[in-house]
């Protein structure tokens, strides 16, 4: 009979031991190896949220081009390059370089040094000794097209680490600028030293300003700097959707693509560039189902401007391909 009570006695003893330990160690917290602070010493700590990678806006900290206290141009964004690429994406600047162009024209004695950066992990497929020089040369040629003399521009390539965007598809930055030489312009009360661009006229804005009315009314296509694909908008989508339907039903009708440029560079070069750009559009339209026989390509070069070529905004407006269905 006593043997039958043994398990119960053992359980009772274990319960008493565990209860005593719980009272002393967990409630009174007087056990020697208890490292928890008492309830009066506990400070609630909120758990940190788990970081989730997000897309950082282009040049989240902004980018500034400055010549001492004489000139300052602030951008909300920054330049971007494809990895191992030499052509700058200037749309991510969030503004125009026109004030810089105007400043250099007003100060012909100033020399602008363009510094291109590159990293050791990139592949240099350019004809330059390093990718930084190729990137700087691309910007130099752009400024020459805007009317800056080549003698006022120098280039340099420097190896350094370049930040990668959150998506990992491009490099953030890649260019810097430095000024040397004689200064002409001095800041006055009527001439601010700081120029902050707030409402630039970009290729994207030009594209979005185009309105669709009919396939028989011309619409202009615009392109990002150095890009071969035209900027797609609701108006262009509507136009090509309607044009494709119309041309399939009317095999005797034609779609005309007319390429235009600004007046930078030789006439013959501009004529070739305008034809090449229009031909690029034709190739893409053929993929969408429009017959090659129904697409006409014309080149006007700089002969038919729609805006003043003396301004950067005007030259941007003139670099376009006009498309219309010919009745």
C-alpha positions in Angstrom: 0.0 0.0 0.0 2.9 2.3 0.8 4.4 1.5 -2.6 1.3 2.7 -4.2 1.8 6.1 -2.5 5.4 6.5 -3.5 4.9 8.2 -6.9 2.5 10.7 -5.3 5.0 11.5 -2.6 7.8 12.0 -5.2 5.5 14.3 -7.2 4.7 16.3 -4.1 8.3 16.8 -3.2 9.2 17.9 -6.8 6.3 20.3 -6.8 7.5 21.8 -3.5 11.0 22.2 -4.8 9.9 23.8 -8.1 7.5 26.1 -6.3 10.3 27.2 -3.9 12.7 27.8 -6.9 10.1 29.8 -8.7 9.3 32.0 -5.7 13.0 32.7 -5.0 14.4 33.1 -8.5 11.5 34.4 -10.5 9.5 36.4 -8.1 12.1 37.5 -5.5 14.9 37.3 -8.1 17.5 36.5 -5.4 19.2 33.5 -7.1 22.9 34.0 -7.6 22.8 33.3 -11.4 19.8 35.5 -12.0 21.0 38.3 -14.3 17.6 39.8 -15.0 17.1 43.2 -13.5 14.2 43.6 -11.0 10.9 44.9 -12.2 11.7 48.4 -11.0 14.9 48.4 -13.1 13.4 47.1 -16.3 13.3 49.6 -19.1 11.0 48.7 -22.0 12.8 48.5 -25.3 10.9 48.7 -28.5 12.0 46.3 -31.2 13.6 47.9 -34.2 11.6 47.6 -37.4 13.2 45.3 -40.1 14.8 47.5 -42.8 13.2 46.9 -46.2 15.2 47.9 -49.3 13.5 50.8 -51.1 14.3 52.8 -54.2 16.3 55.8 -53.2 15.2 58.9 -55.2 17.9 59.9 -57.8 20.5 61.9 -55.9 18.5 61.9 -52.7 21.0 64.3 -51.2 21.0 66.4 -54.4 23.9 67.5 -56.5 25.5 70.9 -56.8 27.8 72.5 -59.5 29.5 75.6 -58.0 32.2 78.1 -59.0 33.1 79.6 -55.6 30.6 82.3 -54.7 30.0 83.3 -58.3 27.8 80.5 -59.5 25.9 77.7 -57.9 23.4 75.3 -59.6 21.5 72.9 -57.3 19.7 69.8 -58.5 17.4 67.5 -56.5 18.9 64.5 -58.3 22.2 63.3 -59.8 23.7 61.8 -62.9 23.3 58.1 -63.5 25.3 55.7 -65.6 24.7 52.1 -66.6 27.4 49.9 -65.1 30.3 49.9 -67.5 28.4 52.5 -69.6 29.7 55.9 -70.8 26.5 57.8 -71.6 25.1 59.9 -68.7 21.4 59.7 -67.9 20.7 63.4 -67.2 16.9 62.9 -66.7 17.7 61.8 -63.1 19.2 65.2 -62.4 15.7 66.7 -62.0 16.8 69.8 -63.9 18.6 71.4 -66.8 22.3 72.3 -67.4 21.2 75.5 -69.3 22.3 77.8 -66.4 25.8 76.3 -66.5 25.9 76.8 -70.3 24.9 80.4 -69.9 27.5 81.0 -67.1 30.3 79.5 -69.2 29.3 81.6 -72.2 29.3 84.8 -70.0 32.8 83.8 -68.7 34.8 82.8 -71.8 38.0 82.9 -69.7 36.9 80.2 -67.3 37.8 76.6 -68.0 35.6 73.8 -66.9 37.3 70.6 -65.9 35.0 67.6 -66.2 35.9 64.7 -64.0 34.6 61.2 -64.8 34.7 58.5 -62.2 34.9 54.7 -62.7 35.3 51.7 -60.5 37.7 48.7 -60.8 34.7 46.3 -61.2 33.6 47.9 -64.4 34.6 46.9 -67.9 36.0 49.5 -70.2 34.8 48.9 -73.8 35.4 52.5 -74.9 38.4 53.7 -76.9 39.7 55.7 -74.0 42.3 54.5 -71.5 39.7 54.3 -68.8 35.9 54.6 -68.4 36.1 57.8 -66.4 37.6 59.6 -69.4 34.9 58.2 -71.7 32.2 59.5 -69.3 33.8 62.9 -69.0 34.2 63.1 -72.8 30.5 62.3 -73.3 29.6 65.3 -71.1 32.2 67.5 -72.9 30.6 66.7 -76.3 27.2 67.5 -74.9 28.4 71.0 -73.7 30.1 71.6 -77.1 26.8 70.9 -78.8 25.3 73.6 -76.5 27.8 76.1 -77.9 30.7 75.9 -75.4 34.1 76.0 -77.1 36.2 72.8 -76.8 39.1 75.0 -75.6 37.1 75.9 -72.5 36.7 72.2 -71.5 39.1 69.6 -70.1 38.5 66.0 -69.0 40.0 63.7 -66.4 39.3 60.1 -65.3 39.6 59.0 -61.7 39.1 55.6 -60.2 36.9 55.5 -57.1 33.9 53.6 -55.7 30.6 54.7 -57.2 27.3 54.1 -55.3 24.9 51.7 -56.9 21.1 52.5 -56.9 18.9 50.4 -54.6 17.6 48.4 -57.7 21.2 47.7 -58.6 20.6 48.6 -62.3 22.7 51.8 -62.5 25.4 53.9 -60.8 24.6 57.1 -58.9 26.9 60.0 -59.7 30.0 59.5 -61.8 30.7 63.1 -62.8 32.2 66.2 -61.1 33.1 69.7 -62.3 35.8 72.1 -61.4 36.5 75.7 -62.6 39.8 77.4 -63.3 40.9 80.5 -65.3 39.9 84.2 -65.4 36.7 85.3 -63.8 34.6 87.9 -65.5 31.2 87.8 -63.7 31.1 89.0 -60.1 28.1 88.6 -57.9 26.0 91.8 -57.3 22.8 92.7 -55.6 21.0 92.3 -58.9 22.8 89.1 -59.9 22.4 86.2 -57.5 25.3 83.9 -57.0 23.0 80.9 -56.5 21.0 79.5 -59.4 18.5 76.8 -58.4 16.6 75.2 -61.1 13.0 74.6 -60.1 11.0 74.1 -63.4 13.3 72.7 -66.1 12.0 71.9 -69.6 13.1 68.3 -70.0 12.5 65.9 -72.9 9.9 64.1 -70.8 8.0 67.3 -70.3 8.2 68.0 -74.0 6.8 64.6 -74.8 4.0 64.9 -72.2 3.0 68.3 -73.7 2.1 66.6 -77.0 -1.7 66.0 -77.4 -3.4 63.4 -79.5 -6.3 64.6 -81.7 -6.2 62.4 -84.8 -3.8 60.1 -86.7 -4.0 62.8 -89.4 -2.6 65.5 -87.1 1.2 65.4 -86.6 2.5 64.5 -83.2 6.2 64.8 -82.1 8.2 62.1 -80.5 11.0 62.9 -78.0 13.9 60.9 -76.8 16.0 60.8 -73.6 19.6 62.0 -74.0 21.5 59.3 -75.8 18.5 57.1 -75.9 17.1 55.3 -79.0 13.6 54.7 -77.7 11.1 57.5 -77.9 9.4 58.6 -74.6 6.0 56.9 -74.5 3.0 58.8 -73.2 -0.8 58.4 -73.2 -0.9 60.5 -76.4 1.7 58.4 -78.3 0.1 55.1 -77.2 -3.3 56.4 -78.4 -1.8 57.6 -81.7 0.0 54.4 -82.6 -3.0 52.2 -81.5 -5.3 54.1 -83.8 -2.7 54.3 -86.6 -2.1 50.6 -86.5 -5.8 49.8 -86.8 -6.3 52.3 -89.6 -3.3 51.2 -91.6 -4.3 47.5 -91.4 -7.7 48.4 -92.8 -6.3 50.8 -95.5 -3.3 49.2 -97.2 -2.9 52.1 -99.6 -2.3 54.6 -96.8 1.1 55.6 -95.4 2.6 56.6 -92.1 5.3 59.3 -92.4 8.2 59.7 -90.0 10.2 62.9 -90.2 13.4 63.3 -88.3 14.6 66.7 -87.0 17.6 68.0 -85.1 18.8 71.3 -83.7 21.5 73.4 -85.4 24.4 72.1 -83.4 27.0 70.4 -85.6 27.5 70.2 -89.4 24.5 70.2 -91.7 25.4 66.8 -93.2 25.7 65.2 -89.8 22.4 66.6 -88.6 20.7 65.3 -91.7 22.1 61.8 -91.1 21.2 61.9 -87.4 17.6 62.9 -88.2 17.3 60.1 -90.7 18.8 57.5 -88.2 16.4 58.6 -85.5 13.4 58.3 -87.8 14.6 54.9 -89.0 14.9 53.7 -85.4 11.2 54.5 -84.9 10.3 52.7 -88.1 12.1 49.5 -86.9 10.1 49.5 -83.7 6.8 50.2 -85.5 7.4 47.2 -87.8 7.6 45.1 -84.7 4.2 46.3 -83.7 2.6 45.0 -86.9 2.7 48.0 -89.3 4.0 46.9 -92.7 7.4 48.4 -93.8 5.8 49.4 -97.1 3.4 51.7 -95.3 6.1 53.6 -93.4 7.8 56.6 -95.0 11.0 58.0 -93.6 12.1 61.6 -94.2 15.1 63.6 -92.9 14.9 67.3 -92.3 18.0 67.8 -90.2 18.0 71.4 -88.8 16.0 72.9 -91.6 12.6 72.9 -90.0 12.9 74.1 -86.3 9.9 74.5 -84.2 11.6 76.5 -81.5 14.5 79.0 -81.0 17.8 77.2 -81.4 19.6 79.9 -79.4 18.3 78.4 -76.1 18.9 75.0 -74.7 15.1 74.4 -74.2 14.6 75.4 -77.9 17.2 73.0 -79.1 15.6 70.2 -77.0 12.3 70.9 -78.6 13.8 70.7 -82.1 15.3 67.3 -81.6 12.3 65.2 -82.5 10.6 62.8 -84.9 7.2 64.0 -86.3 4.7 61.2 -87.1 1.5 61.5 -89.0 -0.7 59.3 -91.3 -0.8 60.7 -94.8 -4.2 60.8 -96.3 
